[in-house]
Amino acid sequence: MNDLSRPQLRLIIFYEWSCGTPAAETPTKIGKVFGETTVTDRTVRN
């Protein structure tokens, strides 16, 4: 289990979006740093 709060996770997703990272790649990139189960593809797309 990760220790990221919901606002922190949203900020990381927003950052990746701002950098032009495709939604399909975002969970993989976040997972490499914070753990595979940190965020799902569906969460990123929503």
C-alpha distance matrix in Angstrom:
0.0 3.8 6.7 9.1 11.5 13.2 16.3 14.7 13.3 16.7 18.5 16.9 17.8 21.2 21.7 21.3 23.6 26.1 26.2 27.1 24.1 24.5 21.9 21.6 20.6 18.2 15.0 16.0 16.7 13.5 11.5 13.7 12.8 9.1 7.9 9.5 7.4 7.3 10.7 13.4 17.0 18.1 16.2 17.8 21.1 21.2
3.8 0.0 3.8 5.7 8.7 10.8 13.4 11.4 10.3 14.0 15.2 13.6 15.1 18.3 18.5 18.4 21.0 23.1 23.3 24.6 21.8 22.7 20.3 20.5 19.1 16.4 13.7 14.8 14.7 11.2 10.1 12.2 10.4 6.6 7.0 9.5 8.0 6.2 9.7 13.1 16.4 17.8 15.3 16.3 19.9 20.0
6.7 3.8 0.0 3.8 6.5 9.6 11.7 9.7 9.9 13.5 14.3 13.5 15.6 18.2 18.4 19.1 21.6 23.2 23.7 25.5 23.1 24.3 22.1 22.8 21.4 18.2 16.1 17.5 16.8 13.1 12.9 14.7 12.2 8.7 10.3 13.0 11.5 9.1 12.0 15.6 18.8 19.8 16.8 17.7 21.4 21.0
9.1 5.7 3.8 0.0 3.8 6.5 8.2 6.0 6.2 9.7 10.5 10.0 12.1 14.5 15.0 15.9 18.2 19.7 20.5 22.3 20.3 21.5 19.3 20.5 19.2 15.8 14.1 16.1 15.1 11.3 12.1 14.2 11.6 8.5 10.7 13.1 11.7 8.3 10.3 14.0 16.9 17.7 14.4 14.9 18.5 18.1
11.5 8.7 6.5 3.8 0.0 3.8 5.5 5.2 6.3 8.7 10.0 10.8 12.5 14.3 15.4 16.9 18.5 19.9 21.4 23.1 21.4 22.5 20.0 21.7 20.9 17.3 15.9 18.4 17.6 13.9 15.0 17.5 15.1 12.1 14.1 16.0 14.0 10.6 11.7 15.0 17.7 17.7 14.1 14.9 18.2 17.1
13.2 10.8 9.6 6.5 3.8 0.0 3.9 5.4 5.2 6.2 8.7 10.0 10.6 12.2 14.2 15.5 16.5 18.2 20.1 21.3 19.8 20.5 17.7 19.7 19.5 15.9 14.7 17.8 17.2 13.7 15.2 18.1 16.2 13.5 15.1 16.2 13.9 10.6 10.4 13.2 15.4 14.9 11.2 12.2 15.2 13.6
16.3 13.4 11.7 8.2 5.5 3.9 0.0 3.8 5.4 5.0 6.2 8.7 9.9 10.4 12.2 14.4 15.1 16.2 18.4 20.0 19.2 20.3 18.0 20.5 20.1 16.3 16.0 19.0 17.8 14.5 16.8 19.3 17.0 14.9 17.2 18.6 16.9 13.2 12.8 15.6 17.3 16.9 13.1 13.2 16.0 14.4
14.7 11.4 9.7 6.0 5.2 5.4 3.8 0.0 3.8 5.4 5.1 6.3 8.7 9.8 10.6 12.6 14.3 15.2 16.7 18.7 17.6 19.2 17.3 19.5 18.4 14.6 14.3 16.8 15.2 11.8 14.2 16.2 13.7 11.8 14.6 16.4 15.3 11.5 11.8 15.1 16.9 17.3 13.7 13.2 16.5 15.8
13.3 10.3 9.9 6.2 6.3 5.2 5.4 3.8 0.0 3.8 5.4 5.1 6.2 8.5 9.8 10.7 12.3 14.1 15.5 16.9 15.2 16.3 14.1 16.0 15.2 11.4 10.8 13.6 12.5 9.1 11.4 14.0 12.1 10.1 12.4 13.5 12.3 8.6 8.2 11.3 13.1 13.7 10.2 9.7 13.2 12.9
16.7 14.0 13.5 9.7 8.7 6.2 5.0 5.4 3.8 0.0 3.8 5.5 5.1 6.1 8.5 9.9 10.4 12.1 14.2 15.4 14.4 15.3 13.0 15.7 15.4 11.7 12.0 15.2 14.1 11.3 14.0 16.6 15.1 13.6 15.7 16.3 15.1 11.6 10.1 12.3 13.2 13.2 9.6 8.7 11.5 10.7
18.5 15.2 14.3 10.5 10.0 8.7 6.2 5.1 5.4 3.8 0.0 3.8 5.4 5.0 6.1 8.7 9.7 10.2 12.3 14.3 13.8 15.6 14.2 17.0 16.1 12.4 13.4 16.0 14.0 11.6 14.8 16.7 14.7 13.8 16.6 17.8 17.2 13.5 12.6 15.1 15.7 16.3 13.0 11.3 14.0 13.8
16.9 13.6 13.5 10.0 10.8 10.0 8.7 6.3 5.1 5.5 3.8 0.0 3.8 5.4 5.0 6.3 8.6 9.8 10.7 12.6 11.4 13.4 12.3 14.6 13.0 9.3 10.4 12.5 10.3 8.0 11.4 13.0 11.2 10.9 13.7 14.8 14.8 11.3 10.6 13.3 13.9 15.2 12.3 10.2 13.4 14.1
17.8 15.1 15.6 12.1 12.5 10.6 9.9 8.7 6.2 5.1 5.4 3.8 0.0 3.8 5.4 5.2 6.2 8.6 9.9 10.8 9.3 10.6 8.9 11.6 10.8 7.2 8.6 11.4 10.0 8.3 11.6 13.7 12.9 12.5 14.5 14.7 14.5 11.4 9.4 11.1 10.9 12.1 9.5 6.7 9.6 10.6
21.2 18.3 18.2 14.5 14.3 12.2 10.4 9.8 8.5 6.1 5.0 5.4 3.8 0.0 3.8 5.5 5.0 6.0 8.6 9.8 9.8 11.4 10.5 13.8 13.2 10.0 12.1 14.8 13.0 11.7 15.2 17.0 15.9 15.8 18.1 18.4 18.2 15.0 13.1 14.6 14.0 14.6 12.0 9.2 11.1 11.7
21.7 18.5 18.4 15.0 15.4 14.2 12.2 10.6 9.8 8.5 6.1 5.0 5.4 3.8 0.0 3.8 5.4 5.0 6.3 8.8 8.9 11.6 11.6 14.6 13.0 10.0 12.5 14.3 11.7 10.9 14.7 15.6 14.3 15.0 17.7 18.4 18.9 15.7 14.4 16.2 15.7 17.1 14.8 11.7 13.9 15.0
21.3 18.4 19.1 15.9 16.9 15.5 14.4 12.6 10.7 9.9 8.7 6.3 5.2 5.5 3.8 0.0 3.8 5.4 5.1 6.5 5.3 8.1 8.5 11.1 9.3 6.6 9.8 11.2 8.8 9.0 12.6 13.5 13.0 14.1 16.3 16.4 17.3 14.6 12.9 14.3 13.2 15.2 13.5 10.0 12.1 14.1
23.6 21.0 21.6 18.2 18.5 16.5 15.1 14.3 12.3 10.4 9.7 8.6 6.2 5.0 5.4 3.8 0.0 3.8 5.4 5.1 5.4 7.1 7.4 10.9 10.2 8.1 11.4 13.4 11.8 12.0 15.4 16.7 16.6 17.3 19.2 18.8 19.3 16.7 14.3 14.9 13.2 14.5 13.1 9.4 10.4 12.3
26.1 23.1 23.2 19.7 19.9 18.2 16.2 15.2 14.1 12.1 10.2 9.8 8.6 6.0 5.0 5.4 3.8 0.0 3.8 5.4 7.5 10.0 11.1 14.4 13.4 11.4 14.7 16.4 14.1 14.4 18.0 18.9 18.2 19.3 21.6 21.7 22.4 19.5 17.5 18.5 17.0 18.2 16.6 13.0 14.0 15.5
26.2 23.3 23.7 20.5 21.4 20.1 18.4 16.7 15.5 14.2 12.3 10.7 9.9 8.6 6.3 5.1 5.4 3.8 0.0 3.8 5.7 9.1 11.2 13.7 11.9 10.6 14.2 14.9 12.3 13.4 16.9 17.1 16.8 18.5 20.7 20.9 22.1 19.6 17.9 18.9 17.3 19.2 18.0 14.3 15.4 17.6
27.1 24.6 25.5 22.3 23.1 21.3 20.0 18.7 16.9 15.4 14.3 12.6 10.8 9.8 8.8 6.5 5.1 5.4 3.8 0.0 3.8 6.2 8.9 11.4 10.3 9.8 13.7 14.5 12.7 14.3 17.4 17.9 18.3 19.9 21.6 21.0 22.2 20.2 17.9 18.1 15.9 17.7 17.1 13.3 13.6 16.3
24.1 21.8 23.1 20.3 21.4 19.8 19.2 17.6 15.2 14.4 13.8 11.4 9.3 9.8 8.9 5.3 5.4 7.5 5.7 3.8 0.0 3.8 6.4 8.3 6.6 6.3 10.2 10.7 9.2 11.1 14.0 14.5 15.4 17.0 18.3 17.5 18.9 17.1 14.9 15.0 12.8 15.2 14.9 11.1 12.0 15.0
24.5 22.7 24.3 21.5 22.5 20.5 20.3 19.2 16.3 15.3 15.6 13.4 10.6 11.4 11.6 8.1 7.1 10.0 9.1 6.2 3.8 0.0 3.8 5.4 5.4 6.4 9.7 10.6 10.5 12.4 14.6 15.7 17.1 18.4 19.0 17.4 18.5 17.2 14.5 13.6 10.8 12.9 13.4 9.9 9.7 13.2
21.9 20.3 22.1 19.3 20.0 17.7 18.0 17.3 14.1 13.0 14.2 12.3 8.9 10.5 11.6 8.5 7.4 11.1 11.2 8.9 6.4 3.8 0.0 3.8 5.5 5.2 7.5 9.6 10.2 11.2 13.1 15.1 16.5 16.9 17.2 15.4 15.9 14.6 11.5 10.3 7.3 9.2 9.7 6.3 6.2 9.8
21.6 20.5 22.8 20.5 21.7 19.7 20.5 19.5 16.0 15.7 17.0 14.6 11.6 13.8 14.6 11.1 10.9 14.4 13.7 11.4 8.3 5.4 3.8 0.0 3.8 5.8 6.9 7.9 9.7 11.3 12.2 14.0 16.2 16.8 16.4 14.0 14.8 14.5 11.6 9.7 6.5 9.3 10.8 8.3 8.2 12.0
20.6 19.1 21.4 19.2 20.9 19.5 20.1 18.4 15.2 15.4 16.1 13.0 10.8 13.2 13.0 9.3 10.2 13.4 11.9 10.3 6.6 5.4 5.5 3.8 0.0 3.8 5.8 5.4 6.3 8.8 10.0 11.0 13.2 14.5 14.4 12.5 14.2 13.6 11.4 10.7 8.5 11.9 12.5 9.7 10.8 14.4
18.2 16.4 18.2 15.8 17.3 15.9 16.3 14.6 11.4 11.7 12.4 9.3 7.2 10.0 10.0 6.6 8.1 11.4 10.6 9.8 6.3 6.4 5.2 5.8 3.8 0.0 3.8 5.4 5.2 6.1 8.3 10.1 11.3 12.1 12.6 11.4 12.6 11.1 8.9 9.1 7.7 10.8 10.3 7.2 9.4 12.4
15.0 13.7 16.1 14.1 15.9 14.7 16.0 14.3 10.8 12.0 13.4 10.4 8.6 12.1 12.5 9.8 11.4 14.7 14.2 13.7 10.2 9.7 7.5 6.9 5.8 3.8 0.0 3.8 5.5 5.2 5.8 8.6 10.2 10.0 9.7 8.0 8.8 7.9 5.8 6.0 5.9 9.2 8.8 7.1 9.9 12.4
16.0 14.8 17.5 16.1 18.4 17.8 19.0 16.8 13.6 15.2 16.0 12.5 11.4 14.8 14.3 11.2 13.4 16.4 14.9 14.5 10.7 10.6 9.6 7.9 5.4 5.4 3.8 0.0 3.8 5.5 5.0 6.2 9.0 10.0 9.2 7.4 9.7 9.6 8.7 8.9 8.7 12.4 12.5 10.8 13.2 16.1
16.7 14.7 16.8 15.1 17.6 17.2 17.8 15.2 12.5 14.1 14.0 10.3 10.0 13.0 11.7 8.8 11.8 14.1 12.3 12.7 9.2 10.5 10.2 9.7 6.3 5.2 5.5 3.8 0.0 3.8 5.4 5.4 7.0 8.9 9.6 9.2 11.7 10.5 10.1 11.3 11.2 14.7 14.0 11.6 14.4 17.1
13.5 11.2 13.1 11.3 13.9 13.7 14.5 11.8 9.1 11.3 11.6 8.0 8.3 11.7 10.9 9.0 12.0 14.4 13.4 14.3 11.1 12.4 11.2 11.3 8.8 6.1 5.2 5.5 3.8 0.0 3.8 5.5 5.5 6.0 7.4 7.8 9.4 7.3 7.4 9.8 10.8 13.7 12.2 10.4 13.8 15.8
11.5 10.1 12.9 12.1 15.0 15.2 16.8 14.2 11.4 14.0 14.8 11.4 11.6 15.2 14.7 12.6 15.4 18.0 16.9 17.4 14.0 14.6 13.1 12.2 10.0 8.3 5.8 5.0 5.4 3.8 0.0 3.8 5.4 5.2 4.5 4.2 6.7 6.0 7.2 9.1 10.8 13.9 13.0 12.1 15.3 17.3
13.7 12.2 14.7 14.2 17.5 18.1 19.3 16.2 14.0 16.6 16.7 13.0 13.7 17.0 15.6 13.5 16.7 18.9 17.1 17.9 14.5 15.7 15.1 14.0 11.0 10.1 8.6 6.2 5.4 5.5 3.8 0.0 3.8 6.0 5.9 6.6 9.9 9.5 10.9 12.8 14.0 17.4 16.5 15.2 18.3 20.6
12.8 10.4 12.2 11.6 15.1 16.2 17.0 13.7 12.1 15.1 14.7 11.2 12.9 15.9 14.3 13.0 16.6 18.2 16.8 18.3 15.4 17.1 16.5 16.2 13.2 11.3 10.2 9.0 7.0 5.5 5.4 3.8 0.0 3.8 6.0 8.4 10.8 9.3 11.3 14.1 15.7 18.7 17.1 15.8 19.2 21.1
9.1 6.6 8.7 8.5 12.1 13.5 14.9 11.8 10.1 13.6 13.8 10.9 12.5 15.8 15.0 14.1 17.3 19.3 18.5 19.9 17.0 18.4 16.9 16.8 14.5 12.1 10.0 10.0 8.9 6.0 5.2 6.0 3.8 0.0 3.8 7.0 8.3 6.3 9.2 12.4 14.8 17.3 15.3 14.8 18.5 19.7
7.9 7.0 10.3 10.7 14.1 15.1 17.2 14.6 12.4 15.7 16.6 13.7 14.5 18.1 17.7 16.3 19.2 21.6 20.7 21.6 18.3 19.0 17.2 16.4 14.4 12.6 9.7 9.2 9.6 7.4 4.5 5.9 6.0 3.8 0.0 3.8 5.6 5.6 8.7 11.2 13.8 16.5 15.1 15.1 18.6 20.0
9.5 9.5 13.0 13.1 16.0 16.2 18.6 16.4 13.5 16.3 17.8 14.8 14.7 18.4 18.4 16.4 18.8 21.7 20.9 21.0 17.5 17.4 15.4 14.0 12.5 11.4 8.0 7.4 9.2 7.8 4.2 6.6 8.4 7.0 3.8 0.0 3.8 5.7 7.5 8.8 11.2 14.0 13.5 13.7 16.7 18.4
7.4 8.0 11.5 11.7 14.0 13.9 16.9 15.3 12.3 15.1 17.2 14.8 14.5 18.2 18.9 17.3 19.3 22.4 22.1 22.2 18.9 18.5 15.9 14.8 14.2 12.6 8.8 9.7 11.7 9.4 6.7 9.9 10.8 8.3 5.6 3.8 0.0 3.8 5.7 7.1 10.5 12.4 11.5 12.7 15.7 16.7
7.3 6.2 9.1 8.3 10.6 10.6 13.2 11.5 8.6 11.6 13.5 11.3 11.4 15.0 15.7 14.6 16.7 19.5 19.6 20.2 17.1 17.2 14.6 14.5 13.6 11.1 7.9 9.6 10.5 7.3 6.0 9.5 9.3 6.3 5.6 5.7 3.8 0.0 3.8 7.1 10.3 12.0 10.1 10.9 14.3 15.1
10.7 9.7 12.0 10.3 11.7 10.4 12.8 11.8 8.2 10.1 12.6 10.6 9.4 13.1 14.4 12.9 14.3 17.5 17.9 17.9 14.9 14.5 11.5 11.6 11.4 8.9 5.8 8.7 10.1 7.4 7.2 10.9 11.3 9.2 8.7 7.5 5.7 3.8 0.0 3.8 6.8 8.4 6.5 7.2 10.6 11.5
13.4 13.1 15.6 14.0 15.0 13.2 15.6 15.1 11.3 12.3 15.1 13.3 11.1 14.6 16.2 14.3 14.9 18.5 18.9 18.1 15.0 13.6 10.3 9.7 10.7 9.1 6.0 8.9 11.3 9.8 9.1 12.8 14.1 12.4 11.2 8.8 7.1 7.1 3.8 0.0 3.8 5.3 5.2 6.5 8.8 10.1
17.0 16.4 18.8 16.9 17.7 15.4 17.3 16.9 13.1 13.2 15.7 13.9 10.9 14.0 15.7 13.2 13.2 17.0 17.3 15.9 12.8 10.8 7.3 6.5 8.5 7.7 5.9 8.7 11.2 10.8 10.8 14.0 15.7 14.8 13.8 11.2 10.5 10.3 6.8 3.8 0.0 3.8 5.5 5.3 6.3 8.7
18.1 17.8 19.8 17.7 17.7 14.9 16.9 17.3 13.7 13.2 16.3 15.2 12.1 14.6 17.1 15.2 14.5 18.2 19.2 17.7 15.2 12.9 9.2 9.3 11.9 10.8 9.2 12.4 14.7 13.7 13.9 17.4 18.7 17.3 16.5 14.0 12.4 12.0 8.4 5.3 3.8 0.0 3.8 5.4 5.1 6.2
16.2 15.3 16.8 14.4 14.1 11.2 13.1 13.7 10.2 9.6 13.0 12.3 9.5 12.0 14.8 13.5 13.1 16.6 18.0 17.1 14.9 13.4 9.7 10.8 12.5 10.3 8.8 12.5 14.0 12.2 13.0 16.5 17.1 15.3 15.1 13.5 11.5 10.1 6.5 5.2 5.5 3.8 0.0 3.8 5.5 5.2
17.8 16.3 17.7 14.9 14.9 12.2 13.2 13.2 9.7 8.7 11.3 10.2 6.7 9.2 11.7 10.0 9.4 13.0 14.3 13.3 11.1 9.9 6.3 8.3 9.7 7.2 7.1 10.8 11.6 10.4 12.1 15.2 15.8 14.8 15.1 13.7 12.7 10.9 7.2 6.5 5.3 5.4 3.8 0.0 3.8 5.5
21.1 19.9 21.4 18.5 18.2 15.2 16.0 16.5 13.2 11.5 14.0 13.4 9.6 11.1 13.9 12.1 10.4 14.0 15.4 13.6 12.0 9.7 6.2 8.2 10.8 9.4 9.9 13.2 14.4 13.8 15.3 18.3 19.2 18.5 18.6 16.7 15.7 14.3 10.6 8.8 6.3 5.1 5.5 3.8 0.0 3.8
21.2 20.0 21.0 18.1 17.1 13.6 14.4 15.8 12.9 10.7 13.8 14.1 10.6 11.7 15.0 14.1 12.3 15.5 17.6 16.3 15.0 13.2 9.8 12.0 14.4 12.4 12.4 16.1 17.1 15.8 17.3 20.6 21.1 19.7 20.0 18.4 16.7 15.1 11.5 10.1 8.7 6.2 5.2 5.5 3.8 0.0
